[in-house]
Amino acid sequence: MFKFPDQVIQHFKHPQNVGELDHPDAVGTVDNPVCGDVTEIYLRINDGVIQDARFKSFGCAVTIASASVFTGKIKGNDISGLLSGSDQEIVKRLVGLIEDDLGELPAAKLHCPPATVQAFLGAVTGYYRSRPDIEIISRIERLMPLVARYYKRGERPEDSPSSQS
Ligand code: FES
């Protein structure tokens, strides 16, 4: 039986930012490749700043807690600020927004937080495709496989992001 950190339990019992936005500027969906749980993120974006963020999740407690924390943390942030730095730094920052808050997760649940990050990046990609901003789109295309490595952390240590940087 897993021992979840208190923060996970709190966010699971009282998730923040649940639901859809009316007429969102961006929507991203991810089917977690490890377990099939689905997370959907909705963004309101104005002048590159995330004004509002909501989510729906058909997933486990950690997935719901991850999306709850992440949507709260990205509100008010400039997308260019979230996507600044090296590719590795960006992915670490985005996953860290969740995991720094949730605490130490059981190994079998380490595949849950990256789905929220990929749903967010998918939403941002869609948003900038209609602008279009080729630089941001190509950057996110590079980030997606880096985030995907985080799904494997609970499996083989040699597949973890830190062993491939
Ligand atoms: Fe599927 Fe957590 S068990 S995302």
Backbone and ligand atoms as CSV (ligand in chain L), in Angstrom:
chain,resi,resn,atom,element,x,y,z
A,1,MET,N,N,0.854,-1.201,0.000
A,1,MET,CA,C,0.000,0.000,0.000
A,1,MET,C,C,0.889,1.249,0.000
A,2,PHE,N,N,0.547,2.206,-0.895
A,2,PHE,CA,C,1.351,3.424,-0.976
A,2,PHE,C,C,1.125,4.308,0.246
A,3,LYS,N,N,2.189,5.013,0.608
A,3,LYS,CA,C,2.048,6.069,1.618
A,3,LYS,C,C,2.176,7.388,0.869
A,4,PHE,N,N,1.080,8.096,0.737
A,4,PHE,CA,C,1.101,9.357,0.011
A,4,PHE,C,C,1.452,10.508,0.937
A,5,PRO,N,N,2.209,11.483,0.436
A,5,PRO,CA,C,2.450,12.690,1.229
A,5,PRO,C,C,1.116,13.402,1.525
A,6,ASP,N,N,1.081,14.135,2.632
A,6,ASP,CA,C,-0.155,14.839,3.024
A,6,ASP,C,C,-0.652,15.778,1.934
A,7,GLN,N,N,0.282,16.415,1.225
A,7,GLN,CA,C,-0.119,17.379,0.192
A,7,GLN,C,C,-0.925,16.699,-0.910
A,8,VAL,N,N,-0.532,15.469,-1.258
A,8,VAL,CA,C,-1.277,14.729,-2.282
A,8,VAL,C,C,-2.702,14.484,-1.800
A,9,ILE,N,N,-2.808,14.051,-0.566
A,9,ILE,CA,C,-4.139,13.738,-0.033
A,9,ILE,C,C,-5.005,14.986,0.031
A,10,GLN,N,N,-4.392,16.099,0.459
A,10,GLN,CA,C,-5.157,17.354,0.541
A,10,GLN,C,C,-5.659,17.798,-0.826
A,11,HIS,N,N,-4.776,17.764,-1.823
A,11,HIS,CA,C,-5.188,18.197,-3.172
A,11,HIS,C,C,-6.165,17.214,-3.799
A,12,PHE,N,N,-6.024,15.945,-3.467
A,12,PHE,CA,C,-6.965,14.954,-4.000
A,12,PHE,C,C,-8.358,15.161,-3.397
A,13,LYS,N,N,-8.386,15.439,-2.106
A,13,LYS,CA,C,-9.683,15.620,-1.442
A,13,LYS,C,C,-10.310,16.970,-1.777
A,14,HIS,N,N,-9.450,17.974,-1.987
A,14,HIS,CA,C,-9.949,19.335,-2.246
A,14,HIS,C,C,-9.231,19.925,-3.458
A,15,PRO,N,N,-9.422,19.352,-4.630
A,15,PRO,CA,C,-8.688,19.849,-5.793
A,15,PRO,C,C,-9.088,21.276,-6.162
A,16,GLN,N,N,-8.095,22.041,-6.607
A,16,GLN,CA,C,-8.310,23.428,-7.034
A,16,GLN,C,C,-8.410,23.469,-8.560
A,17,ASN,N,N,-9.148,24.427,-9.061
A,17,ASN,CA,C,-9.195,24.717,-10.511
A,17,ASN,C,C,-9.775,23.568,-11.347
A,18,VAL,N,N,-10.738,22.879,-10.776
A,18,VAL,CA,C,-11.370,21.771,-11.512
A,18,VAL,C,C,-12.439,22.310,-12.455
A,19,GLY,N,N,-12.492,21.737,-13.648
A,19,GLY,CA,C,-13.551,22.076,-14.595
A,19,GLY,C,C,-13.005,22.663,-15.873
A,20,GLU,N,N,-13.916,23.062,-16.738
A,20,GLU,CA,C,-13.519,23.644,-18.020
A,20,GLU,C,C,-13.643,25.164,-17.940
A,21,LEU,N,N,-12.945,25.853,-18.839
A,21,LEU,CA,C,-13.136,27.289,-19.020
A,21,LEU,C,C,-14.077,27.503,-20.203
A,22,ASP,N,N,-14.944,28.492,-20.114
A,22,ASP,CA,C,-15.741,28.862,-21.283
A,22,ASP,C,C,-14.821,29.504,-22.308
A,23,HIS,N,N,-14.910,29.050,-23.532
A,23,HIS,CA,C,-14.118,29.610,-24.630
A,23,HIS,C,C,-12.638,29.762,-24.260
A,24,PRO,N,N,-11.988,28.671,-23.911
A,24,PRO,CA,C,-10.562,28.762,-23.541
A,24,PRO,C,C,-9.713,29.162,-24.752
A,25,ASP,N,N,-8.597,29.794,-24.471
A,25,ASP,CA,C,-7.663,30.141,-25.551
A,25,ASP,C,C,-6.828,28.944,-25.955
A,26,ALA,N,N,-6.721,27.968,-25.069
A,26,ALA,CA,C,-5.894,26.792,-25.360
A,26,ALA,C,C,-6.387,25.591,-24.563
A,27,VAL,N,N,-6.319,24.430,-25.201
A,27,VAL,CA,C,-6.706,23.176,-24.538
A,27,VAL,C,C,-5.649,22.121,-24.878
A,28,GLY,N,N,-5.233,21.379,-23.868
A,28,GLY,CA,C,-4.286,20.287,-24.100
A,28,GLY,C,C,-4.750,19.023,-23.393
A,29,THR,N,N,-4.609,17.893,-24.075
A,29,THR,CA,C,-5.038,16.613,-23.508
A,29,THR,C,C,-3.896,15.607,-23.596
A,30,VAL,N,N,-3.747,14.822,-22.537
A,30,VAL,CA,C,-2.743,13.746,-22.568
A,30,VAL,C,C,-3.331,12.462,-22.010
A,31,ASP,N,N,-3.101,11.383,-22.731
A,31,ASP,CA,C,-3.359,10.036,-22.201
A,31,ASP,C,C,-2.033,9.564,-21.624
A,32,ASN,N,N,-1.994,9.349,-20.336
A,32,ASN,CA,C,-0.731,8.914,-19.741
A,32,ASN,C,C,-0.276,7.612,-20.405
A,33,PRO,N,N,0.931,7.578,-20.989
A,33,PRO,CA,C,1.362,6.393,-21.726
A,33,PRO,C,C,1.598,5.173,-20.839
A,34,VAL,N,N,1.743,5.400,-19.534
A,34,VAL,CA,C,1.991,4.273,-18.626
A,34,VAL,C,C,0.686,3.595,-18.210
A,35,CYS,N,N,-0.346,4.402,-17.921
A,35,CYS,CA,C,-1.561,3.811,-17.339
A,35,CYS,C,C,-2.842,4.166,-18.074
A,36,GLY,N,N,-2.774,5.125,-19.003
A,36,GLY,CA,C,-3.968,5.491,-19.772
A,36,GLY,C,C,-4.840,6.542,-19.112
A,37,ASP,N,N,-4.461,7.029,-17.940
A,37,ASP,CA,C,-5.254,8.086,-17.297
A,37,ASP,C,C,-5.213,9.347,-18.164
A,38,VAL,N,N,-6.334,10.050,-18.205
A,38,VAL,CA,C,-6.436,11.211,-19.103
A,38,VAL,C,C,-6.485,12.507,-18.298
A,39,THR,N,N,-5.704,13.473,-18.738
A,39,THR,CA,C,-5.720,14.812,-18.134
A,39,THR,C,C,-5.937,15.837,-19.237
A,40,GLU,N,N,-6.814,16.800,-18.946
A,40,GLU,CA,C,-7.110,17.854,-19.909
A,40,GLU,C,C,-6.897,19.199,-19.215
A,41,ILE,N,N,-6.199,20.105,-19.875
A,41,ILE,CA,C,-5.932,21.421,-19.290
A,41,ILE,C,C,-6.507,22.507,-20.194
A,42,TYR,N,N,-7.114,23.497,-19.567
A,42,TYR,CA,C,-7.712,24.633,-20.277
A,42,TYR,C,C,-7.013,25.907,-19.810
A,43,LEU,N,N,-6.658,26.766,-20.773
A,43,LEU,CA,C,-5.949,27.996,-20.417
A,43,LEU,C,C,-6.658,29.227,-20.969
A,44,ARG,N,N,-6.651,30.274,-20.176
A,44,ARG,CA,C,-7.006,31.609,-20.651
A,44,ARG,C,C,-5.700,32.386,-20.716
A,45,ILE,N,N,-5.382,32.879,-21.900
A,45,ILE,CA,C,-4.086,33.543,-22.107
A,45,ILE,C,C,-4.340,34.936,-22.666
A,46,ASN,N,N,-3.669,35.913,-22.072
A,46,ASN,CA,C,-3.792,37.278,-22.568
A,46,ASN,C,C,-2.403,37.875,-22.683
A,47,ASP,N,N,-2.049,38.233,-23.894
A,47,ASP,CA,C,-0.749,38.862,-24.129
A,47,ASP,C,C,0.401,37.997,-23.589
A,48,GLY,N,N,0.277,36.684,-23.759
A,48,GLY,CA,C,1.343,35.773,-23.337
A,48,GLY,C,C,1.323,35.416,-21.873
A,49,VAL,N,N,0.349,35.974,-21.120
A,49,VAL,CA,C,0.270,35.689,-19.680
A,49,VAL,C,C,-0.919,34.765,-19.414
A,50,ILE,N,N,-0.709,33.757,-18.580
A,50,ILE,CA,C,-1.783,32.812,-18.248
A,50,ILE,C,C,-2.693,33.460,-17.198
A,51,GLN,N,N,-3.873,33.815,-17.647
A,51,GLN,CA,C,-4.823,34.487,-16.747
A,51,GLN,C,C,-5.584,33.477,-15.893
A,52,ASP,N,N,-5.878,32.321,-16.494
A,52,ASP,CA,C,-6.636,31.311,-15.743
A,52,ASP,C,C,-6.261,29.936,-16.281
A,53,ALA,N,N,-6.382,28.947,-15.430
A,53,ALA,CA,C,-6.066,27.562,-15.821
A,53,ALA,C,C,-6.986,26.625,-15.054
A,54,ARG,N,N,-7.563,25.685,-15.773
A,54,ARG,CA,C,-8.442,24.676,-15.154
A,54,ARG,C,C,-8.060,23.304,-15.701
A,55,PHE,N,N,-8.604,22.283,-15.059
A,55,PHE,CA,C,-8.312,20.941,-15.562
A,55,PHE,C,C,-9.467,19.998,-15.296
A,56,LYS,N,N,-9.490,18.937,-16.083
A,56,LYS,CA,C,-10.327,17.769,-15.798
A,56,LYS,C,C,-9.405,16.571,-15.863
A,57,SER,N,N,-9.640,15.606,-14.996
A,57,SER,CA,C,-8.776,14.432,-15.008
A,57,SER,C,C,-9.579,13.174,-14.729
A,58,PHE,N,N,-9.349,12.164,-15.547
A,58,PHE,CA,C,-9.880,10.843,-15.275
A,58,PHE,C,C,-8.675,10.028,-14.840
A,59,GLY,N,N,-8.237,10.290,-13.615
A,59,GLY,CA,C,-6.983,9.688,-13.201
A,59,GLY,C,C,-6.909,9.446,-11.712
A,60,CYS,N,N,-5.724,9.060,-11.299
A,60,CYS,CA,C,-5.475,8.677,-9.914
A,60,CYS,C,C,-5.333,9.908,-9.015
A,61,ALA,N,N,-5.160,9.656,-7.727
A,61,ALA,CA,C,-5.034,10.749,-6.751
A,61,ALA,C,C,-3.843,11.646,-7.068
A,62,VAL,N,N,-2.722,11.046,-7.497
A,62,VAL,CA,C,-1.528,11.856,-7.770
A,62,VAL,C,C,-1.715,12.706,-9.020
A,63,THR,N,N,-2.402,12.166,-10.008
A,63,THR,CA,C,-2.680,12.949,-11.210
A,63,THR,C,C,-3.567,14.147,-10.878
A,64,ILE,N,N,-4.589,13.911,-10.099
A,64,ILE,CA,C,-5.492,15.004,-9.719
A,64,ILE,C,C,-4.741,16.032,-8.873
A,65,ALA,N,N,-3.948,15.572,-7.940
A,65,ALA,CA,C,-3.160,16.489,-7.109
A,65,ALA,C,C,-2.162,17.264,-7.963
A,66,SER,N,N,-1.558,16.598,-8.945
A,66,SER,CA,C,-0.576,17.254,-9.819
A,66,SER,C,C,-1.224,18.388,-10.609
A,67,ALA,N,N,-2.370,18.101,-11.201
A,67,ALA,CA,C,-3.044,19.120,-12.014
A,67,ALA,C,C,-3.558,20.256,-11.136
A,68,SER,N,N,-3.989,19.913,-9.927
A,68,SER,CA,C,-4.465,20.933,-8.992
A,68,SER,C,C,-3.336,21.915,-8.642
A,69,VAL,N,N,-2.186,21.372,-8.285
A,69,VAL,CA,C,-1.033,22.212,-7.930
A,69,VAL,C,C,-0.567,23.016,-9.147
A,70,PHE,N,N,-0.418,22.336,-10.269
A,70,PHE,CA,C,0.175,22.963,-11.455
A,70,PHE,C,C,-0.685,24.124,-11.967
A,71,THR,N,N,-1.994,23.900,-12.068
A,71,THR,CA,C,-2.855,24.971,-12.580
A,71,THR,C,C,-2.812,26.181,-11.650
A,72,GLY,N,N,-2.697,25.941,-10.353
A,72,GLY,CA,C,-2.584,27.064,-9.421
A,72,GLY,C,C,-1.278,27.815,-9.581
A,73,LYS,N,N,-0.204,27.074,-9.808
A,73,LYS,CA,C,1.124,27.705,-9.878
A,73,LYS,C,C,1.338,28.498,-11.174
A,74,ILE,N,N,0.736,28.072,-12.271
A,74,ILE,CA,C,1.035,28.748,-13.546
A,74,ILE,C,C,0.196,30.008,-13.743
A,75,LYS,N,N,-0.853,30.157,-12.973
A,75,LYS,CA,C,-1.699,31.354,-13.137
A,75,LYS,C,C,-0.889,32.614,-12.856
A,76,GLY,N,N,-1.020,33.587,-13.750
A,76,GLY,CA,C,-0.303,34.846,-13.582
A,76,GLY,C,C,1.091,34.818,-14.167
A,77,ASN,N,N,1.504,33.650,-14.670
A,77,ASN,CA,C,2.855,33.537,-15.234
A,77,ASN,C,C,2.880,33.856,-16.717
A,78,ASP,N,N,3.976,34.490,-17.107
A,78,ASP,CA,C,4.250,34.743,-18.513
A,78,ASP,C,C,4.744,33.422,-19.127
A,79,ILE,N,N,4.167,33.025,-20.244
A,79,ILE,CA,C,4.588,31.758,-20.857
A,79,ILE,C,C,6.062,31.819,-21.251
A,80,SER,N,N,6.510,32.959,-21.731
A,80,SER,CA,C,7.922,33.046,-22.140
A,80,SER,C,C,8.845,32.863,-20.939
A,81,GLY,N,N,8.402,33.275,-19.750
A,81,GLY,CA,C,9.204,33.055,-18.541
A,81,GLY,C,C,9.243,31.585,-18.161
A,82,LEU,N,N,8.098,30.914,-18.267
A,82,LEU,CA,C,8.056,29.479,-17.940
A,82,LEU,C,C,8.915,28.669,-18.902
A,83,LEU,N,N,9.040,29.183,-20.145
A,83,LEU,CA,C,9.786,28.442,-21.170
A,83,LEU,C,C,11.159,29.061,-21.427
A,84,SER,N,N,11.724,29.720,-20.426
A,84,SER,CA,C,13.057,30.309,-20.607
A,84,SER,C,C,14.133,29.391,-20.029
A,85,GLY,N,N,15.332,29.513,-20.577
A,85,GLY,CA,C,16.451,28.680,-20.125
A,85,GLY,C,C,16.698,27.531,-21.077
A,86,SER,N,N,17.561,26.611,-20.646
A,86,SER,CA,C,17.842,25.451,-21.500
A,86,SER,C,C,16.633,24.505,-21.468
A,87,ASP,N,N,16.583,23.593,-22.434
A,87,ASP,CA,C,15.467,22.646,-22.477
A,87,ASP,C,C,15.378,21.850,-21.173
A,88,GLN,N,N,16.527,21.404,-20.696
A,88,GLN,CA,C,16.547,20.625,-19.438
A,88,GLN,C,C,16.023,21.459,-18.272
A,89,GLU,N,N,16.441,22.734,-18.239
A,89,GLU,CA,C,16.000,23.607,-17.138
A,89,GLU,C,C,14.488,23.808,-17.179
A,90,ILE,N,N,13.950,23.964,-18.369
A,90,ILE,CA,C,12.500,24.201,-18.499
A,90,ILE,C,C,11.720,22.994,-17.980
A,91,VAL,N,N,12.122,21.814,-18.433
A,91,VAL,CA,C,11.388,20.604,-18.031
A,91,VAL,C,C,11.500,20.399,-16.518
A,92,LYS,N,N,12.692,20.608,-15.994
A,92,LYS,CA,C,12.889,20.465,-14.547
A,92,LYS,C,C,12.020,21.477,-13.789
A,93,ARG,N,N,11.955,22.702,-14.315
A,93,ARG,CA,C,11.143,23.747,-13.676
A,93,ARG,C,C,9.668,23.354,-13.667
A,94,LEU,N,N,9.182,22.897,-14.829
A,94,LEU,CA,C,7.754,22.593,-14.941
A,94,LEU,C,C,7.366,21.392,-14.075
A,95,VAL,N,N,8.168,20.340,-14.115
A,95,VAL,CA,C,7.875,19.176,-13.258
A,95,VAL,C,C,8.032,19.577,-11.784
A,96,GLY,N,N,9.022,20.430,-11.525
A,96,GLY,CA,C,9.280,20.886,-10.149
A,96,GLY,C,C,8.129,21.694,-9.576
A,97,LEU,N,N,7.400,22.425,-10.434
A,97,LEU,CA,C,6.244,23.179,-9.936
A,97,LEU,C,C,5.286,22.239,-9.211
A,98,ILE,N,N,5.201,21.013,-9.701
A,98,ILE,CA,C,4.316,20.017,-9.085
A,98,ILE,C,C,5.014,19.320,-7.923
A,99,GLU,N,N,6.168,18.751,-8.212
A,99,GLU,CA,C,6.764,17.826,-7.245
A,99,GLU,C,C,7.358,18.535,-6.033
A,100,ASP,N,N,7.791,19.785,-6.199
A,100,ASP,CA,C,8.300,20.513,-5.032
A,100,ASP,C,C,7.190,20.709,-4.010
A,101,ASP,N,N,5.966,20.763,-4.489
A,101,ASP,CA,C,4.830,20.963,-3.599
A,101,ASP,C,C,4.287,19.659,-3.028
A,102,LEU,N,N,4.277,18.628,-3.857
A,102,LEU,CA,C,3.613,17.391,-3.433
A,102,LEU,C,C,4.455,16.550,-2.491
A,103,GLY,N,N,5.765,16.739,-2.512
A,103,GLY,CA,C,6.613,15.924,-1.651
A,103,GLY,C,C,7.028,14.636,-2.341
A,104,GLU,N,N,7.658,13.766,-1.576
A,104,GLU,CA,C,8.240,12.551,-2.164
A,104,GLU,C,C,7.149,11.546,-2.526
A,105,LEU,N,N,7.110,11.206,-3.812
A,105,LEU,CA,C,6.081,10.278,-4.289
A,105,LEU,C,C,6.615,8.860,-4.309
A,106,PRO,N,N,5.742,7.873,-4.108
A,106,PRO,CA,C,6.180,6.482,-4.254
A,106,PRO,C,C,6.658,6.240,-5.684
A,107,ALA,N,N,7.642,5.367,-5.869
A,107,ALA,CA,C,8.214,5.120,-7.201
A,107,ALA,C,C,7.141,4.767,-8.224
A,108,ALA,N,N,6.156,4.001,-7.802
A,108,ALA,CA,C,5.108,3.569,-8.745
A,108,ALA,C,C,4.205,4.698,-9.191
A,109,LYS,N,N,4.352,5.882,-8.566
A,109,LYS,CA,C,3.505,7.031,-8.929
A,109,LYS,C,C,4.302,8.156,-9.575
A,110,LEU,N,N,5.566,7.911,-9.857
A,110,LEU,CA,C,6.389,8.959,-10.465
A,110,LEU,C,C,5.996,9.234,-11.920
A,111,HIS,N,N,5.217,8.321,-12.513
A,111,HIS,CA,C,4.788,8.569,-13.898
A,111,HIS,C,C,3.583,9.508,-13.970
A,112,CYS,N,N,3.013,9.875,-12.834
A,112,CYS,CA,C,1.770,10.667,-12.861
A,112,CYS,C,C,1.993,12.159,-13.141
A,113,PRO,N,N,2.901,12.866,-12.453
A,113,PRO,CA,C,3.035,14.313,-12.672
A,113,PRO,C,C,3.394,14.733,-14.102
A,114,PRO,N,N,4.239,14.000,-14.837
A,114,PRO,CA,C,4.613,14.503,-16.168
A,114,PRO,C,C,3.432,14.658,-17.118
A,115,ALA,N,N,2.345,13.920,-16.893
A,115,ALA,CA,C,1.193,14.034,-17.801
A,115,ALA,C,C,0.603,15.437,-17.749
A,116,THR,N,N,0.575,16.027,-16.569
A,116,THR,CA,C,0.057,17.395,-16.449
A,116,THR,C,C,0.937,18.357,-17.241
A,117,VAL,N,N,2.243,18.166,-17.143
A,117,VAL,CA,C,3.174,19.042,-17.868
A,117,VAL,C,C,2.982,18.879,-19.375
A,118,GLN,N,N,2.822,17.641,-19.834
A,118,GLN,CA,C,2.629,17.443,-21.281
A,118,GLN,C,C,1.290,18.011,-21.752
A,119,ALA,N,N,0.261,17.896,-20.936
A,119,ALA,CA,C,-1.034,18.486,-21.315
A,119,ALA,C,C,-0.889,19.997,-21.440
A,120,PHE,N,N,-0.158,20.599,-20.514
A,120,PHE,CA,C,0.084,22.046,-20.569
A,120,PHE,C,C,0.861,22.421,-21.835
A,121,LEU,N,N,1.922,21.694,-22.106
A,121,LEU,CA,C,2.733,22.010,-23.293
A,121,LEU,C,C,1.924,21.805,-24.577
A,122,GLY,N,N,1.064,20.804,-24.574
A,122,GLY,CA,C,0.194,20.591,-25.731
A,122,GLY,C,C,-0.753,21.763,-25.937
A,123,ALA,N,N,-1.295,22.281,-24.835
A,123,ALA,CA,C,-2.191,23.439,-24.930
A,123,ALA,C,C,-1.438,24.652,-25.479
A,124,VAL,N,N,-0.247,24.882,-24.963
A,124,VAL,CA,C,0.541,26.047,-25.405
A,124,VAL,C,C,0.920,25.909,-26.888
A,125,THR,N,N,1.238,24.686,-27.296
A,125,THR,CA,C,1.547,24.454,-28.718
A,125,THR,C,C,0.364,24.852,-29.593
A,126,GLY,N,N,-0.818,24.389,-29.213
A,126,GLY,CA,C,-2.012,24.713,-29.992
A,126,GLY,C,C,-2.236,26.215,-30.064
A,127,TYR,N,N,-2.006,26.868,-28.945
A,127,TYR,CA,C,-2.199,28.320,-28.884
A,127,TYR,C,C,-1.258,29.033,-29.868
A,128,TYR,N,N,-0.003,28.627,-29.864
A,128,TYR,CA,C,0.969,29.321,-30.713
A,128,TYR,C,C,0.945,28.843,-32.163
A,129,ARG,N,N,0.302,27.727,-32.426
A,129,ARG,CA,C,0.131,27.309,-33.821
A,129,ARG,C,C,-0.787,28.280,-34.548
A,130,SER,N,N,-1.772,28.800,-33.816
A,130,SER,CA,C,-2.709,29.709,-34.465
A,130,SER,C,C,-2.151,31.126,-34.528
A,131,ARG,N,N,-1.003,31.409,-33.910
A,131,ARG,CA,C,-0.456,32.789,-33.953
A,131,ARG,C,C,0.254,33.118,-35.268
A,132,PRO,N,N,1.176,32.401,-35.824
A,132,PRO,CA,C,1.941,31.291,-35.255
A,132,PRO,C,C,3.280,31.802,-34.731
A,133,ASP,N,N,3.821,31.061,-33.744
A,133,ASP,CA,C,5.150,31.372,-33.223
A,133,ASP,C,C,5.995,30.105,-33.376
A,134,ILE,N,N,6.732,30.055,-34.476
A,134,ILE,CA,C,7.482,28.841,-34.824
A,134,ILE,C,C,8.542,28.525,-33.765
A,135,GLU,N,N,9.130,29.574,-33.185
A,135,GLU,CA,C,10.209,29.355,-32.214
A,135,GLU,C,C,9.682,28.602,-30.982
A,136,ILE,N,N,8.544,29.057,-30.453
A,136,ILE,CA,C,7.979,28.384,-29.266
A,136,ILE,C,C,7.525,26.969,-29.635
A,137,ILE,N,N,6.916,26.832,-30.805
A,137,ILE,CA,C,6.424,25.509,-31.207
A,137,ILE,C,C,7.582,24.517,-31.325
A,138,SER,N,N,8.662,24.955,-31.959
A,138,SER,CA,C,9.770,24.005,-32.124
A,138,SER,C,C,10.458,23.732,-30.792
A,139,ARG,N,N,10.457,24.731,-29.905
A,139,ARG,CA,C,11.023,24.483,-28.581
A,139,ARG,C,C,10.200,23.427,-27.846
A,140,ILE,N,N,8.880,23.547,-27.893
A,140,ILE,CA,C,8.026,22.582,-27.193
A,140,ILE,C,C,8.179,21.191,-27.813
A,141,GLU,N,N,8.375,21.151,-29.122
A,141,GLU,CA,C,8.592,19.834,-29.759
A,141,GLU,C,C,9.849,19.164,-29.211
A,142,ARG,N,N,10.834,19.969,-28.832
A,142,ARG,CA,C,12.050,19.401,-28.220
A,142,ARG,C,C,11.795,19.002,-26.766
A,143,LEU,N,N,10.903,19.753,-26.096
A,143,LEU,CA,C,10.659,19.486,-24.674
A,143,LEU,C,C,9.860,18.202,-24.439
A,144,MET,N,N,8.939,17.907,-25.367
A,144,MET,CA,C,8.030,16.774,-25.141
A,144,MET,C,C,8.770,15.455,-24.869
A,145,PRO,N,N,9.780,15.088,-25.692
A,145,PRO,CA,C,10.485,13.837,-25.387
A,145,PRO,C,C,11.265,13.886,-24.073
A,146,LEU,N,N,11.700,15.087,-23.682
A,146,LEU,CA,C,12.399,15.197,-22.392
A,146,LEU,C,C,11.429,14.948,-21.237
A,147,VAL,N,N,10.214,15.491,-21.368
A,147,VAL,CA,C,9.207,15.235,-20.324
A,147,VAL,C,C,8.872,13.752,-20.299
A,148,ALA,N,N,8.822,13.143,-21.485
A,148,ALA,CA,C,8.453,11.714,-21.570
A,148,ALA,C,C,9.408,10.835,-20.756
A,149,ARG,N,N,10.669,11.258,-20.634
A,149,ARG,CA,C,11.617,10.467,-19.831
A,149,ARG,C,C,11.181,10.377,-18.374
A,150,TYR,N,N,10.452,11.419,-17.913
A,150,TYR,CA,C,10.032,11.426,-16.513
A,150,TYR,C,C,9.007,10.333,-16.218
A,151,TYR,N,N,8.326,9.844,-17.261
A,151,TYR,CA,C,7.375,8.762,-17.025
A,151,TYR,C,C,8.070,7.498,-16.534
A,152,LYS,N,N,9.332,7.366,-16.892
A,152,LYS,CA,C,10.022,6.098,-16.643
A,152,LYS,C,C,10.780,6.057,-15.327
A,153,ARG,N,N,10.703,7.125,-14.549
A,153,ARG,CA,C,11.554,7.175,-13.364
A,153,ARG,C,C,11.296,6.052,-12.372
A,154,GLY,N,N,10.048,5.575,-12.308
A,154,GLY,CA,C,9.745,4.521,-11.348
A,154,GLY,C,C,10.138,3.149,-11.833
A,155,GLU,N,N,10.631,3.084,-13.088
A,155,GLU,CA,C,10.973,1.779,-13.662
A,155,GLU,C,C,12.469,1.516,-13.506
A,156,ARG,N,N,13.199,1.730,-14.602
A,156,ARG,CA,C,14.622,1.421,-14.536
A,156,ARG,C,C,15.415,2.701,-14.303
A,157,PRO,N,N,16.320,2.720,-13.323
A,157,PRO,CA,C,17.084,3.930,-13.017
A,157,PRO,C,C,17.815,4.485,-14.238
A,158,GLU,N,N,18.265,3.598,-15.141
A,158,GLU,CA,C,19.032,4.073,-16.298
A,158,GLU,C,C,18.164,4.865,-17.292
A,159,ASP,N,N,16.821,4.775,-17.149
A,159,ASP,CA,C,15.931,5.533,-18.009
A,159,ASP,C,C,15.561,6.891,-17.428
A,160,SER,N,N,16.031,7.183,-16.217
A,160,SER,CA,C,15.620,8.422,-15.562
A,160,SER,C,C,16.252,9.619,-16.251
A,161,PRO,N,N,15.629,10.813,-16.173
A,161,PRO,CA,C,16.159,11.997,-16.840
A,161,PRO,C,C,17.577,12.323,-16.404
A,162,SER,N,N,17.893,12.138,-15.120
A,162,SER,CA,C,19.215,12.520,-14.630
A,162,SER,C,C,20.320,11.670,-15.229
A,163,SER,N,N,20.006,10.459,-15.668
A,163,SER,CA,C,21.042,9.601,-16.243
A,163,SER,C,C,21.238,9.866,-17.730
A,164,GLN,N,N,20.385,10.741,-18.330
A,164,GLN,CA,C,20.484,10.978,-19.769
A,164,GLN,C,C,20.760,12.429,-20.103
A,165,SER,N,N,21.020,13.273,-19.111
A,165,SER,CA,C,21.201,14.693,-19.395
A,165,SER,C,C,22.563,14.966,-19.999
L,1,FES,FE1,FE,-2.285,6.743,-13.890
L,1,FES,FE2,FE,-1.394,8.026,-11.736
L,1,FES,S1,S,-1.829,5.884,-11.931
L,1,FES,S2,S,-1.552,8.757,-13.745
